[in-house]
Amino acid sequence: MLVAVSDFEAVNGKGVSGRVDGDRVLAGNAAMQADARIDTSAFAGHAPAEMIEALRTATR
């Protein structure tokens, strides 16, 4: 089932935001999360090994 998205905005170099069923939704990088004052400290050091290896491969 598809839901309606409103107030969609692509933020260059950071991610996207919008409203889904009236709730604000953000999908973006650390800079976008910091701008939105989202505390991500609880996730520090918990990235899956597969993600870390993919990032290493992509930056070589």
N, C-alpha and C positions, 0 to 999 in steps of 0.2 A: 504494500500500500504506500503510495506517495503522499506526502504531506505538503501543505503550502509553506513556502518560504517567503518572507517579506524582509524589507530593509537590508537586502543582501549588499555587502560591500567587500571588494577585494582590496586588501591593504598591501601595496607594493612592497615586496621583500619581507613580509611578515605573515600573512595568512588571509583568512576570510572571516567575516562575521555576518550575522543575520538573525532573524527570528524564525523559529520553528514552532508552530502551534502557540505562538505568543511568548515563548521562552527565548531569551537571548542565548545564542550559541556562538562560540569562538572555536576556530580550528587554525592553529598557527604555531609559530616558533616561540622561543623563549622571550624574544623582544616583545611580541604581541601580548604574551601572558603578563609580562612585567608592566606594560602599558595599562593592562586591565586590572592591575594589582592582584593578580592571582599568585598565591604562595605555592610554589612548586617544590619547596625544600624537602618535603616528605618523599619525593620521588628521586632525589639525588642519589646517584650510584646504583639505581635499580633498573637500568636499561637492559633489556634482554641481550644475551651474548650475540644472537644473530643480528640484531640491529647494530651493535657496536662493530661487528666485523663488516657489515654492509657499508657503514660509514667509512671505515678504514679503506675499504676497497675503492669506494667512490672518490676519495680524496687523494689517492696515489697517483 
